[in-house]
Amino acid sequence: MPADFDAAIFGLIVADLLASPMDLRNPPQPGGLHLVDSITLATGGNAPNVAVAMARLGMKVAVSGLVGKDVLGEAIRQRLAAEGLDTSTVLTTDQAQTSATVVAIEPGGERCFFHTAGATALLDADAFRRCIPLLARCAYVQIGYFGLLPALTPHLGQVIGELKRAAPNVKVALDTVKIRTDVPEAAIPFAVAGAAAAVEVEALARSWPARITRVIPQANPAARTFPIEIDLDNADHQLLPGMFVWTQVPSGPAGARLMVPKDALVAQGTEKTIYVVRAGPEGPPTAVPMPVTTGLEVGGEIEVQAPDLSPGDLVVVRANERLRGPTPVILTPARGAPAAATTQPAGTTAASPS
């Protein structure tokens, strides 16, 4: 069954009062009067701004949010309706005034803002649930701004789940999230669209395999980095805008690399050494120092290069900073960390000085 609306935009609804021109660097003294050419009322906030733009492109759009039972709220409702928007889910409250911003505009166009959150601070999960019957009739639902919806954001995953159960075919803006990160320009030949990547969110204790979706061809001239973007499926809506993520992307040519646990590395000045376990001719195994060159880091492992190092060689990962030369060792469990030089994460044995 086709949707009744192309989209619904849920979120901030703000009354903007624009005063122009204002000399912000020389404001009037207390009790003084400053004349301006105009003071006009406009709609603001993501819900009206996006909804009006979509309606003017010929789409059938609803706008959802919360305003006060006051003259500003009524004026906003009338203006949105005049744009052809459905305003049946523009809710009202007598517990706060309509969210409003005074926009002071200098002659050159520079602006400063004086804002009261008003009713927006009360836009919570219950308000969202009141809108679900209409939202369920839309092809697409956008919600925002998250940082300015303190009463709703903690419950966002739950209420979006309720919407999806009521209308499984509704696409919510959070169904897919865009992750942006910067990579050094030297990595750009390898961090290309379609290349394998990984995403980790510590706050959720979760990681996802992914692929680079796009590379933005605009460098940061100061840092010499380029932005890349990863579009990640977010069907359970646990990922929220603004969350901190770790990303792993290619930074060198593909191929097998010799990896050891980072704990195996001993750095002294500019020199880096690992202690490799070699079988003694008659006595116990011996940890032998081996200078290495390091490369890529992946999780808890680091790439090492040395002429005499081979996959499967055991390396010391505990107390190795106390070693000063070939030293007899006793093999002990690695406590979950691979202690062998590998081309894949593997190995369950560590070596400790005897």
NORUR-V711472 format. One record per residue. N is the residue number from 0. RES is the residue in three letters. SS is DSSP state (~ for helix, > for strand, _ for the rest). PHI is phi in radians with two decimals (NA if undefined). NEAR is the number of other ideal C-beta (glycine too) atoms within 12 Angstrom. Layout:
N/RES/SS/PHI/NEAR ; N/RES/SS/PHI/NEAR
//
This chain:
0/MET/_/NA/9 ; 1/PRO/_/-1.16/10 ; 2/ALA/_/-1.26/23 ; 3/ASP/_/-1.32/21 ; 4/PHE/>/-2.23/32 ; 5/ASP/_/-1.19/28 ; 6/ALA/>/-2.82/36 ; 7/ALA/>/-2.23/46 ; 8/ILE/>/-1.96/44 ; 9/PHE/>/-1.93/50 ; 10/GLY/>/2.67/40 ; 11/LEU/_/-1.13/44 ; 12/ILE/_/-2.18/51 ; 13/VAL/>/-2.25/41 ; 14/ALA/>/-1.63/39 ; 15/ASP/>/-1.73/34 ; 16/LEU/>/-1.88/31 ; 17/LEU/>/-1.74/28 ; 18/ALA/>/-1.98/28 ; 19/SER/>/-2.65/27 ; 20/PRO/_/-1.53/21 ; 21/MET/_/-2.27/30 ; 22/ASP/_/-1.53/20 ; 23/LEU/_/-1.22/23 ; 24/ARG/_/-1.52/11 ; 25/ASN/_/-2.35/11 ; 26/PRO/_/-1.21/16 ; 27/PRO/_/-1.14/14 ; 28/GLN/_/-1.20/8 ; 29/PRO/_/-0.91/6 ; 30/GLY/_/1.50/6 ; 31/GLY/_/-1.46/10 ; 32/LEU/_/-2.21/9 ; 33/HIS/_/-2.18/18 ; 34/LEU/_/-1.45/13 ; 35/VAL/_/-2.21/22 ; 36/ASP/_/-1.30/13 ; 37/SER/>/-2.73/15 ; 38/ILE/>/-2.27/19 ; 39/THR/>/-2.16/19 ; 40/LEU/>/-1.79/25 ; 41/ALA/>/-2.41/27 ; 42/THR/>/-1.47/42 ; 43/GLY/>/-2.50/36 ; 44/GLY/_/1.63/40 ; 45/ASN/~/-1.13/33 ; 46/ALA/~/-1.11/45 ; 47/PRO/~/-1.12/40 ; 48/ASN/~/-1.06/29 ; 49/VAL/~/-1.23/38 ; 50/ALA/~/-1.10/46 ; 51/VAL/~/-1.11/30 ; 52/ALA/~/-1.07/21 ; 53/MET/~/-1.19/30 ; 54/ALA/~/-1.11/29 ; 55/ARG/~/-1.20/15 ; 56/LEU/_/-1.53/15 ; 57/GLY/_/1.71/10 ; 58/MET/_/-1.57/25 ; 59/LYS/_/-1.64/24 ; 60/VAL/>/-2.30/39 ; 61/ALA/>/-1.95/41 ; 62/VAL/>/-2.07/47 ; 63/SER/>/-2.29/46 ; 64/GLY/>/3.00/54 ; 65/LEU/>/-2.43/43 ; 66/VAL/>/-2.24/44 ; 67/GLY/>/-1.41/34 ; 68/LYS/_/-1.46/20 ; 69/ASP/_/-2.57/23 ; 70/VAL/~/-1.14/17 ; 71/LEU/~/-1.18/32 ; 72/GLY/~/-1.08/34 ; 73/GLU/~/-1.18/20 ; 74/ALA/~/-1.12/27 ; 75/ILE/~/-1.11/43 ; 76/ARG/~/-0.97/32 ; 77/GLN/~/-1.14/19 ; 78/ARG/~/-1.18/29 ; 79/LEU/~/-1.17/37 ; 80/ALA/~/-1.09/23 ; 81/ALA/~/-1.13/16 ; 82/GLU/_/-1.49/27 ; 83/GLY/_/1.52/22 ; 84/LEU/_/-1.54/39 ; 85/ASP/>/-1.39/31 ; 86/THR/>/-1.97/35 ; 87/SER/>/-1.16/23 ; 88/THR/>/-1.91/38 ; 89/VAL/>/-1.49/43 ; 90/LEU/>/-1.36/34 ; 91/THR/>/-2.20/29 ; 92/THR/>/-2.48/28 ; 93/ASP/_/-1.79/16 ; 94/GLN/_/-1.60/21 ; 95/ALA/_/-2.81/25 ; 96/GLN/_/-1.35/26 ; 97/THR/_/-1.08/44 ; 98/SER/_/-0.98/40 ; 99/ALA/>/-2.54/35 ; 100/THR/>/-2.37/30 ; 101/VAL/>/-1.60/27 ; 102/VAL/>/-1.86/30 ; 103/ALA/>/-1.63/28 ; 104/ILE/>/-2.02/26 ; 105/GLU/_/-1.33/19 ; 106/PRO/_/-0.99/16 ; 107/GLY/_/-1.41/12 ; 108/GLY/_/1.81/14 ; 109/GLU/_/-1.13/16 ; 110/ARG/>/-2.25/20 ; 111/CYS/>/-2.39/20 ; 112/PHE/>/-2.24/20 ; 113/PHE/>/-2.16/17 ; 114/HIS/>/-2.19/23 ; 115/THR/>/-2.14/22 ; 116/ALA/_/-1.16/26 ; 117/GLY/~/0.94/33 ; 118/ALA/~/-1.12/36 ; 119/THR/~/-1.01/43 ; 120/ALA/~/-1.13/25 ; 121/LEU/~/-1.71/28 ; 122/LEU/_/-1.33/49 ; 123/ASP/_/-2.09/27 ; 124/ALA/~/-1.10/27 ; 125/ASP/~/-1.12/19 ; 126/ALA/~/-1.12/33 ; 127/PHE/~/-1.08/39 ; 128/ARG/~/-1.07/26 ; 129/ARG/~/-1.14/25 ; 130/CYS/~/-1.60/39 ; 131/ILE/~/-0.99/29 ; 132/PRO/~/-0.95/21 ; 133/LEU/~/-1.40/33 ; 134/LEU/~/-1.00/40 ; 135/ALA/_/-1.17/29 ; 136/ARG/_/-1.68/29 ; 137/CYS/>/-1.91/39 ; 138/ALA/_/-1.33/25 ; 139/TYR/>/-2.56/31 ; 140/VAL/>/-2.26/44 ; 141/GLN/>/-2.01/37 ; 142/ILE/>/-2.25/42 ; 143/GLY/>/2.99/32 ; 144/TYR/_/-1.45/31 ; 145/PHE/~/-1.20/29 ; 146/GLY/~/-1.16/17 ; 147/LEU/~/-1.94/29 ; 148/LEU/_/-2.14/37 ; 149/PRO/~/-1.12/19 ; 150/ALA/~/-1.40/25 ; 151/LEU/~/-1.73/35 ; 152/THR/~/-0.92/30 ; 153/PRO/_/-1.09/14 ; 154/HIS/_/-1.92/24 ; 155/LEU/~/-1.10/36 ; 156/GLY/~/-1.03/26 ; 157/GLN/~/-1.16/21 ; 158/VAL/~/-1.29/33 ; 159/ILE/~/-1.16/38 ; 160/GLY/~/-1.04/25 ; 161/GLU/~/-1.12/26 ; 162/LEU/~/-1.12/38 ; 163/LYS/~/-1.18/25 ; 164/ARG/~/-1.23/14 ; 165/ALA/~/-1.29/23 ; 166/ALA/_/-2.56/27 ; 167/PRO/_/-1.02/15 ; 168/ASN/_/-1.52/19 ; 169/VAL/_/-1.20/34 ; 170/LYS/>/-1.67/24 ; 171/VAL/>/-1.78/38 ; 172/ALA/~/-0.95/32 ; 173/LEU/~/-1.49/34 ; 174/ASP/~/-1.06/27 ; 175/THR/>/-2.28/20 ; 176/VAL/>/-1.94/30 ; 177/LYS/>/-1.79/26 ; 178/ILE/>/-1.88/35 ; 179/ARG/>/-2.04/25 ; 180/THR/>/-2.51/30 ; 181/ASP/>/-1.81/24 ; 182/VAL/>/-2.17/33 ; 183/PRO/>/-1.05/22 ; 184/GLU/~/-1.08/22 ; 185/ALA/~/-1.15/16 ; 186/ALA/~/-1.55/27 ; 187/ILE/_/-1.03/27 ; 188/PRO/_/-1.09/17 ; 189/PHE/_/-1.92/26 ; 190/ALA/_/-1.53/36 ; 191/VAL/_/-1.85/23 ; 192/ALA/_/-1.00/21 ; 193/GLY/_/1.68/18 ; 194/ALA/_/-1.23/29 ; 195/ALA/>/-1.13/21 ; 196/ALA/>/-2.58/36 ; 197/ALA/>/-2.49/25 ; 198/VAL/>/-2.22/35 ; 199/GLU/>/-2.28/26 ; 200/VAL/>/-2.08/24 ; 201/GLU/~/-1.09/12 ; 202/ALA/~/-1.08/14 ; 203/LEU/~/-1.79/20 ; 204/ALA/_/0.94/8 ; 205/ARG/>/-2.38/19 ; 206/SER/>/-2.40/19 ; 207/TRP/>/-2.39/27 ; 208/PRO/>/-1.27/17 ; 209/ALA/>/-2.69/32 ; 210/ARG/>/-2.38/26 ; 211/ILE/_/-1.13/36 ; 212/THR/_/-1.54/28 ; 213/ARG/>/-2.74/22 ; 214/VAL/>/-2.00/30 ; 215/ILE/>/-1.50/21 ; 216/PRO/>/-1.40/13 ; 217/GLN/>/-2.46/14 ; 218/ALA/>/-1.36/19 ; 219/ASN/>/-1.47/14 ; 220/PRO/_/-1.13/9 ; 221/ALA/_/-1.35/7 ; 222/ALA/_/-1.63/12 ; 223/ARG/_/1.00/14 ; 224/THR/>/-2.20/24 ; 225/PHE/>/-2.15/29 ; 226/PRO/>/-1.33/27 ; 227/ILE/>/-2.18/39 ; 228/GLU/>/-2.24/28 ; 229/ILE/>/-2.17/37 ; 230/ASP/>/-1.55/23 ; 231/LEU/>/-2.10/34 ; 232/ASP/>/-1.08/21 ; 233/ASN/_/-2.38/32 ; 234/ALA/_/-1.06/19 ; 235/ASP/_/-1.57/21 ; 236/HIS/_/1.03/31 ; 237/GLN/_/-1.44/23 ; 238/LEU/_/-1.40/35 ; 239/LEU/_/-2.08/29 ; 240/PRO/_/-0.99/26 ; 241/GLY/_/1.64/19 ; 242/MET/_/-1.15/26 ; 243/PHE/_/-1.50/16 ; 244/VAL/_/-2.25/30 ; 245/TRP/>/-1.76/24 ; 246/THR/>/-2.19/33 ; 247/GLN/>/-2.08/30 ; 248/VAL/>/-2.34/38 ; 249/PRO/_/-1.09/30 ; 250/SER/_/-2.30/28 ; 251/GLY/_/-2.82/21 ; 252/PRO/_/-1.11/15 ; 253/ALA/_/-1.21/14 ; 254/GLY/_/2.63/12 ; 255/ALA/_/-1.20/13 ; 256/ARG/_/-2.29/28 ; 257/LEU/_/-1.47/33 ; 258/MET/>/-2.06/37 ; 259/VAL/>/-2.31/51 ; 260/PRO/>/-1.04/37 ; 261/LYS/~/-1.04/26 ; 262/ASP/~/-1.15/28 ; 263/ALA/~/-1.34/47 ; 264/LEU/_/-1.49/34 ; 265/VAL/>/-2.05/31 ; 266/ALA/>/-1.83/18 ; 267/GLN/>/-2.30/14 ; 268/GLY/_/1.13/8 ; 269/THR/_/-1.59/9 ; 270/GLU/>/-1.60/15 ; 271/LYS/>/-2.20/26 ; 272/THR/>/-2.36/31 ; 273/ILE/>/-2.12/43 ; 274/TYR/>/-1.88/44 ; 275/VAL/>/-1.74/39 ; 276/VAL/>/-1.45/41 ; 277/ARG/>/-2.07/26 ; 278/ALA/_/-1.21/18 ; 279/GLY/_/-1.34/16 ; 280/PRO/_/-1.04/8 ; 281/GLU/_/-2.40/8 ; 282/GLY/_/-1.62/14 ; 283/PRO/_/-1.26/20 ; 284/PRO/_/-1.01/30 ; 285/THR/>/-2.18/27 ; 286/ALA/>/-1.50/40 ; 287/VAL/>/-1.95/29 ; 288/PRO/>/-1.17/30 ; 289/MET/>/-2.43/35 ; 290/PRO/>/-1.10/24 ; 291/VAL/_/-2.36/30 ; 292/THR/>/-1.87/21 ; 293/THR/>/-1.75/26 ; 294/GLY/>/-2.42/22 ; 295/LEU/>/-1.22/27 ; 296/GLU/>/-2.00/20 ; 297/VAL/>/-2.34/28 ; 298/GLY/_/1.04/18 ; 299/GLY/_/-1.65/19 ; 300/GLU/>/-2.09/33 ; 301/ILE/>/-2.41/30 ; 302/GLU/>/-1.30/31 ; 303/VAL/>/-2.28/36 ; 304/GLN/>/-2.28/22 ; 305/ALA/_/-2.76/27 ; 306/PRO/_/-1.03/12 ; 307/ASP/_/-1.79/17 ; 308/LEU/_/-1.75/33 ; 309/SER/_/-2.28/20 ; 310/PRO/_/-1.00/20 ; 311/GLY/_/1.66/20 ; 312/ASP/_/-1.12/34 ; 313/LEU/>/-1.42/40 ; 314/VAL/>/-2.25/50 ; 315/VAL/>/-1.43/46 ; 316/VAL/_/-2.11/42 ; 317/ARG/_/-2.31/28 ; 318/ALA/_/1.09/21 ; 319/ASN/~/-1.25/36 ; 320/GLU/~/-1.20/19 ; 321/ARG/~/-1.59/15 ; 322/LEU/_/-1.38/31 ; 323/ARG/_/-2.25/14 ; 324/GLY/_/3.02/14 ; 325/PRO/_/-0.95/21 ; 326/THR/>/-2.44/27 ; 327/PRO/>/-1.09/24 ; 328/VAL/>/-2.34/34 ; 329/ILE/>/-2.03/22 ; 330/LEU/>/-1.32/27 ; 331/THR/>/-2.39/22 ; 332/PRO/>/-1.02/17 ; 333/ALA/_/-1.58/27 ; 334/ARG/_/0.97/16 ; 335/GLY/_/1.57/15 ; 336/ALA/_/-1.71/28 ; 337/PRO/_/-1.10/34 ; 338/ALA/_/-2.03/41 ; 339/ALA/>/-1.91/34 ; 340/ALA/_/-1.24/39 ; 341/THR/>/-2.39/31 ; 342/THR/_/-1.72/23 ; 343/GLN/_/-2.42/16 ; 344/PRO/_/-1.08/21 ; 345/ALA/_/-2.80/20 ; 346/GLY/_/1.87/31 ; 347/THR/_/-2.31/19 ; 348/THR/>/-2.13/29 ; 349/ALA/>/-2.06/33 ; 350/ALA/>/-2.21/39 ; 351/SER/>/-2.20/30 ; 352/PRO/>/-1.05/27 ; 353/SER/_/-1.48/19
//
